[in-house]
């Protein structure tokens, strides 16, 4: 399975989350979606979305990956 990459840099809330939600819906179970976002609200929205929908958040932004989130679709 390929990773789905969403480049949402330059977009503001709620666009990155909406694009993530739509991509996860279309993804296969267990597939990984990478979200690139420079909207600071994403740091709150993406973990909340994963927790609510029970998807696994594999990576939050760090100094090495400042705008990258990795989300694994629930089985």
Secondary structure, 3 states (H helix, E strand, C coil): CCCEEEECCCCCCCHHHHHHHHHHHHCCCCCEEEEECCCCCHHHHHHHHHHHHCCEEEECCCCCCCCEEEEECCC
